[in-house]
């Protein structure tokens, strides 16, 4: 518990958290504006024109989308915080002090994982409260009602929470695997932002080559795709069910945590 | 703490290194090294650059895993100490704090992790005279202030044993004098102080004992005086005379080596000062100066590590 407090204090006493928080807030504002405009068009009778069908064309579906505004970049920002929690120790050579204070390195990494998930929770809480307030006002004014009793909305909020916690933990894992700060940040950003499209293209090509639709479902092994699958929750012919995405993500979080602990235990701190 | 009193922690305050070895791919950085460090004294840990000093200290502190051998503090491995900061304080690199964090917050982070009261951070800052810079960010600290912050961090747990790696590096003369007084004070309180350095003149002023290593191996250990006298029996004799030619000839007959320096002083090796005096009397040489040069640690060190220093 002392260690978790210490990790949270480390974050609170530097600038990174509010800079990334500000980034998350700005991306939330932009995403909210876009999502509100989109919902207004779709629910105002232009659904087909804007390519919305199925659940996405319902009021609840649009409400869920609005209430999770800013998620795409928000997840990137919490992952960056997770990465910084580890790589800062090497970049600023504080790993020495940290491991002198706590020679049991497993405890240090576990404390970082717990602190990271608490931070992910905090980011989710703040963005969700902003989204709920602004979204409820917009939906009511636009004449659809706040939709706060809908399961579709509840599910979107809960999986949004899970996604925030897992991506922060994944950030810690990536940080332990790549202690070089710049290397870790670039790798993670590329995996998250560019990776998704590349993977989809690769799997489309693979599916055409093997003449098999089933192969497309396997793109869920890619964390960013798994995240999308988990959050969307929609039934689809080419993507597996939401719980597969959730399991894959949890698997990555566990694996990166365990590998992070093992690597850190063995590493010489020079 | 600030009044020089400290609560006793269990253990004997001894550092014992035994058969310690670190093998890297192509380099045996530390090779079967054994030595002991006693409490109540300042021990200088000396060696040329690349001798393995830092690697040894890092193995002692569980930061680097030894290939073989053991290192204990208070009879236990560092990793097995229950409250390590209450046993051992260590200052390793000057730059080990987050650049964007203030000095006081750096210490509070450590207090939180070690379960020490938060107020301890203010106390140790006062102890090292850094209170005015408490709320300044680390990147605005001078090298001397960084060293002081490192020492403050090491003192948080009021430890019995202190380990410092090159603490005088980058300090100005005033800072070095402060450091010397501070470390001697800690040893006088009965603490164990182990200081690595390659600044030999500084070590001669500071250390009671020395451990000298070269190329990862122990060269000599013991009290400073003993190590120095073991090396230079008698020392070198300085003599000045207007009849230099006669005296040089007479001394050479005695088997001495004589080197004149640029100020007209003869430096005599191989015989002691009384012998030089008698020889001068017999040779009817008038003496203007006669004395024995006190050997310094630097000369002893260079003799001991000759041929073992350098790039490996």
Interface residues (C-beta under 8 A of the other chain):
Chain A: X2 X3 X5 X6 X9 X10 X13 X14 X15 X88 X92 X93 X94 X96 X97 X98 X99 X100 X101 X102 X103 X104 X266 X268 X269 X270
Chain B: X58 X61 X62 X63 X64 X65 X78 X79 X81 X84 X85 X88 X90 X92 X93 X95 X96 X97 X98 X99 X100 X101 X102 X105 X106 X108 X109 X110 X112 X113 X114 X115 X153
